[in-house]
């Protein structure tokens, strides 16, 4: 595992995509649809109202929706596309 950078903000945007801001100021887009083939429990994110409930969790080490669904800062950092530095 590489450098761990905490999340400071998350915004749900179109088509199951998150806009994630990290403590170093980098903003990345993360498409949660890439998780569906391997992890079927992420199918709950297809519900737009549920998807909008995303929040930063555990001091910035993840984003989550409920007790069962979260995504780590490492996955968001490594799997996200940088949109702003």
Secondary structure per residue as TSV (DSSP state, phi and psi in degrees):
chain	resnum	aa	ss	phi	psi
A	1	X	-	360.0	139.6
A	2	X	-	-88.0	-159.5
A	3	X	-	-60.3	134.0
A	4	X	-	-98.2	121.0
A	5	X	-	-117.4	123.8
A	6	X	-	-69.4	151.3
A	7	X	E	-89.9	135.0
A	8	X	E	-107.6	-22.6
A	9	X	E	-157.6	150.8
A	10	X	E	-142.4	137.2
A	11	X	E	-131.1	126.0
A	12	X	E	-75.1	131.8
A	13	X	E	-122.9	-165.2
A	14	X	T	-61.0	151.5
A	15	X	T	56.3	46.2
A	16	X	T	61.2	33.7
A	17	X	E	-112.0	143.4
A	18	X	E	-110.2	145.1
A	19	X	E	-106.9	113.4
A	20	X	E	-114.8	127.1
A	21	X	E	-105.5	131.6
A	22	X	E	-105.2	161.6
A	23	X	T	-61.7	-20.1
A	24	X	T	-87.3	4.4
A	25	X	S	92.6	-9.5
A	26	X	-	-72.1	136.9
A	27	X	E	-116.4	131.3
A	28	X	E	-128.7	148.5
A	29	X	E	-96.8	135.7
A	30	X	E	-128.3	121.8
A	31	X	E	-90.1	108.2
A	32	X	G	-70.4	-15.3
A	33	X	G	-61.3	-24.9
A	34	X	G	-65.5	-16.8
A	35	X	G	-85.3	-20.6
A	36	X	T	-59.7	-45.1
A	37	X	T	-61.4	-36.3
A	38	X	T	-91.2	-28.6
A	39	X	-	-130.6	87.6
A	40	X	G	-58.7	-23.9
A	41	X	G	-65.7	-16.1
A	42	X	G	-73.9	-5.6
A	43	X	G	-58.9	-23.4
A	44	X	G	-58.8	-25.1
A	45	X	G	-71.0	-12.4
A	46	X	G	-67.8	-21.9
A	47	X	S	-75.9	109.8
A	48	X	H	-57.2	-39.3
A	49	X	H	-66.5	-39.6
A	50	X	H	-67.2	-43.1
A	51	X	H	-56.8	-37.5
A	52	X	T	-68.1	-10.8
A	53	X	T	-81.7	1.6
A	54	X	-	-56.5	143.8
A	55	X	E	-149.4	158.9
A	56	X	E	-73.9	135.7
A	57	X	E	-123.8	165.2
A	58	X	G	40.3	54.0
A	59	X	G	66.5	23.0
A	60	X	G	97.2	9.3
A	61	X	T	-90.4	-0.9
A	62	X	E	-168.0	166.8
A	63	X	E	-117.3	151.3
A	64	X	E	-153.8	167.1
A	65	X	S	-117.1	-39.9
A	66	X	S	-153.7	-168.6
A	67	X	S	-67.0	-17.5
A	68	X	S	-102.5	-22.7
A	69	X	-	-123.4	117.7
A	70	X	E	-150.3	167.9
A	71	X	E	-136.7	129.7
A	72	X	E	-72.2	159.3
A	73	X	H	-64.1	-32.2
A	74	X	H	-65.4	-46.4
A	75	X	H	-63.0	-42.8
A	76	X	H	-65.4	-39.0
A	77	X	H	-68.1	-50.2
A	78	X	H	-75.7	-32.2
A	79	X	H	-96.5	-5.2
A	80	X	S	-87.6	160.6
A	81	X	E	-106.4	123.5
A	82	X	E	-66.1	127.7
A	83	X	E	-115.6	-16.4
A	84	X	E	-158.7	142.1
A	85	X	-	-120.8	360.0
